[in-house]
Amino acid sequence: MVSLYFLLENALARFGYLRLGLAAILAYIAAKLILGDVWHPPSTLSLAVVVGALVVAGLTSSLRRPPGEPASINEVTPGVRPSGSLWRRGVTFTDVSGRRTKG
């Protein structure tokens, strides 16, 4: 279970829009649970929603940068802790004393 967490964390760092895709999947699941007595969607529809949300999130992430993420590491000001995915990707910094730090 712990390795799955790190896998998901790495995927979220690489694909900035994956959170929205996962939110869409969870919203669909919630709608299925709430409307379970009234609406019974076919399994193929559920599969299509899950795969479609992941594909759209992946394509959007590869074509477009999420807001607030620098285009390259050169845009990060030295000595300032970066925010967002650069920090999660494990960028290491060397301080004045020569000590390497990560996160």
Backbone torsions as a table, in degrees:
resi	resn	phi	psi	omega
1	MET	NA	-36.6	179.8
2	VAL	-66.1	-40.5	179.4
3	SER	-65.1	-33.2	176.6
4	LEU	-65.5	-37.8	177.4
5	TYR	-61.1	-47.0	-179.3
6	PHE	-67.2	-34.3	176.1
7	LEU	-63.6	-45.4	179.4
8	LEU	-66.8	-38.1	178.3
9	GLU	-63.1	-42.8	178.3
10	ASN	-65.8	-39.9	178.7
11	ALA	-65.4	-38.4	178.4
12	LEU	-66.9	-32.8	178.2
13	ALA	-70.7	-37.0	-178.9
14	ARG	-78.9	-39.6	-177.4
15	PHE	-111.7	100.1	-174.6
16	GLY	-65.0	-26.6	-178.2
17	TYR	-96.3	7.8	179.9
18	LEU	-65.5	-32.2	177.3
19	ARG	-58.8	-41.4	178.9
20	LEU	-67.7	-37.5	176.9
21	GLY	-63.9	-43.8	177.5
22	LEU	-65.9	-35.5	177.1
23	ALA	-65.0	-38.2	177.8
24	ALA	-65.1	-40.2	178.3
25	ILE	-64.3	-44.0	179.1
26	LEU	-65.3	-35.3	177.4
27	ALA	-66.1	-39.5	177.6
28	TYR	-64.2	-43.5	179.1
29	ILE	-63.2	-40.6	178.2
30	ALA	-63.0	-41.8	178.4
31	ALA	-63.8	-38.8	177.7
32	LYS	-63.0	-41.2	-179.2
33	LEU	-69.5	-40.3	-178.7
34	ILE	-68.9	-41.1	-177.1
35	LEU	-96.6	22.1	-175.1
36	GLY	-59.8	-32.6	-179.8
37	ASP	-80.1	-22.3	-174.1
38	VAL	-102.7	-37.8	-171.1
39	TRP	-126.6	127.1	179.3
40	HIS	-121.7	90.1	-178.2
41	PRO	-71.4	148.2	177.8
42	PRO	-68.8	155.5	-178.8
43	SER	-61.7	-32.6	179.8
44	THR	-66.2	-33.7	176.6
45	LEU	-66.5	-43.1	178.5
46	SER	-61.7	-44.0	178.1
47	LEU	-62.9	-41.6	179.5
48	ALA	-64.2	-38.9	178.7
49	VAL	-64.6	-45.4	-178.5
50	VAL	-64.9	-50.8	-178.9
51	VAL	-65.3	-41.5	179.6
52	GLY	-62.5	-43.6	179.2
53	ALA	-63.3	-41.5	179.9
54	LEU	-69.0	-39.1	179.3
55	VAL	-66.8	-45.5	179.7
56	VAL	-62.8	-42.7	179.1
57	ALA	-64.7	-40.7	178.9
58	GLY	-66.4	-45.2	179.2
59	LEU	-65.5	-41.6	178.4
60	THR	-62.9	-40.6	179.4
61	SER	-66.5	-35.1	-178.9
62	SER	-78.3	-26.6	-179.1
63	LEU	-91.8	-23.3	-172.5
64	ARG	-139.2	138.0	176.5
65	ARG	-80.8	140.3	174.4
66	PRO	-64.9	150.5	-180.0
67	PRO	-60.6	137.3	177.0
68	GLY	91.1	-7.7	179.8
69	GLU	-94.1	127.8	179.3
70	PRO	-64.1	152.0	179.8
71	ALA	-70.5	-32.8	178.7
72	SER	-147.2	169.4	-179.5
73	ILE	-69.1	-18.9	179.4
74	ASN	-68.5	-19.2	179.6
75	GLU	-80.8	-9.1	180.0
76	VAL	-82.7	128.9	-179.8
77	THR	-72.9	128.9	180.0
78	PRO	-62.1	140.7	179.1
79	GLY	85.5	-5.8	179.7
80	VAL	-109.5	130.8	-179.4
81	ARG	-66.8	119.8	-179.8
82	PRO	-71.3	154.1	177.4
83	SER	-108.0	163.5	174.5
84	GLY	79.1	-146.7	-167.3
85	SER	-71.8	-24.9	178.4
86	LEU	-61.6	-39.1	179.9
87	TRP	-67.8	-36.8	179.7
88	ARG	-74.1	-23.8	-178.0
89	ARG	-76.0	-4.3	175.9
90	GLY	87.4	31.2	177.1
91	VAL	-67.1	129.3	179.9
92	THR	-103.1	147.6	-179.5
93	PHE	-125.4	150.5	176.0
94	THR	-110.3	124.6	-179.6
95	ASP	-86.6	-175.5	-174.1
96	VAL	-60.6	-36.6	-177.3
97	SER	-78.3	-2.4	179.5
98	GLY	90.0	3.0	179.8
99	ARG	-80.1	131.0	179.6
100	ARG	-87.0	134.8	-179.6
101	THR	-127.0	149.9	174.5
102	LYS	-135.5	127.8	175.5
103	GLY	52.0	NA	NA
